[in-house]
Amino acid sequence: MTRYVASKWRKTAALTKTRALSRYVPETQRMNKTSLFDCLKRYGMVYIKPEFGSFGNGVMRVERLESGYRFQLGKTIRTFAQYGPMYQSLVRQTGGKRYLVQKGIRLLEHDGRKFDIRVMVQLSPSRTWETTGIIGRVAAKGKIVTNYHSGGKIVSATRLLKAYSSQPESKLLALAKLGVQAGQAMQSAFPGIHVIGLDIAMDETMHPWILEVNTCPDPYIFKKHPDPGVFKKIMQYSKAYPKK
């Protein structure tokens, strides 16, 4: 059975240990009153997320404004004049769970909705890492997370990137290469990993940022890929994982 790694903190650390990958990982810290304040001062906007969690549950966007602070959870936005009350309110939302704070990447948009890219990377039957699928995920209107389970929509990555690049295929090739490097880094840190799903944000300069690594990614979103061979290959590779 392929290994599952739950801690976002440990997975982020595994990537940043690899010099070639560290430039693709937004600065991430454990969240406390000081680290959140410092990151907001540095970046103006950050995302905070539970160290353990899935489907985008509990993810919040926090911003420093000219006249105070605000954070968004789901479609609810709260605004505060001062940092202290904002932090207290935010902590109540975390329910006592451990959270991480991550440099905010402003996602590109499709039809006025934010999107990111899911890159599926698998250990092939010949035991080499291979990017087997790349697909776009568009957030539901007014939401900050793109997860399909949170109302997001699956759209071809080529279609999404065409609006921002005259060479979308070259961007996809670069993401495929990045996926292989991430697979190798994760396997080095966690022997027994056979599959990862990277959530990648492209910023306005088209620089890719690895927002998160999933070690049990949903293959079924690739049923919506325009090439049916992609989903077929993903499932074929998954059957080759060791069962013990």
Secondary structure by P-SEA (a helix, b strand, c coil): cbbbbccaaaaaaaaaacccccccccccccccaaaaaaaaaccccbbbbbccccccccbbbbbbcccccccccccbbbbbccaaaaaaaaaaaacccbbbbcccccccccccccbbbbbbbbbcccccccccccbbbbccccccccccccbbbbcccccccccccccaaaaaaaaaaaaaaaaaaaaaacccccbbbbbbbbcccccccccccccccccccccccccaaaaaaaaaaaaacccc
